Amino acid sequence: MNWESRPLLVAEDNDDDYFLLQRAIKKANLHNPVRRAKNGQEAVDYLAGTGMYEDRIEYPFPQLLLLDLKMPLMHGFDVLSWIRKQKELRSLPVVIFSSSPHTEDIRKGYEWGANGYLTKSTSVAALVEVVSAIQAYWLRFNCAPDGR
């Protein structure tokens, strides 16, 4: 499967943060489809392919999950913990994308299995840089161990 056809799943409950990220994605010319989960439970449902996300043609398995921490229904750390307990999902790259710059959150993220931790910016220019780096490394050059 072409790397540009695999989606980026963004677990983000805040509409303003998601809007800024969308602007940055457009300015960075990221061509991968972007899917959004508005809370932690939606992210789990998408990844499990359950409920409305059962159709993998319409909702293909993502190449990367950008995971906010403070979300309703299921906290980002709970989503990360759930992912790492699922044998078929353990290799999914998960990058925490949070407004929290706290050392404790960063440490916990890596200890619980995150592949990266990025702090959100309210500057579209800074977000464009982040999206460009994500596109280059995680979506284009990084090889998924399961060949998805």
Salt bridges, closest charged atoms under 4 A:
GLU12 OE1 - LYS120 NZ 2.52
ASP15 OD1 - ARG36 NH2 2.87
ASP17 OD2 - LYS120 NZ 3.08
ASP68 OD1 - LYS120 NZ 3.29
GLU104 OE2 - ARG107 NH2 2.08
GLU111 OE1 - ARG107 NH1 2.35
ASP146 OD2 - ARG148 NE 2.73
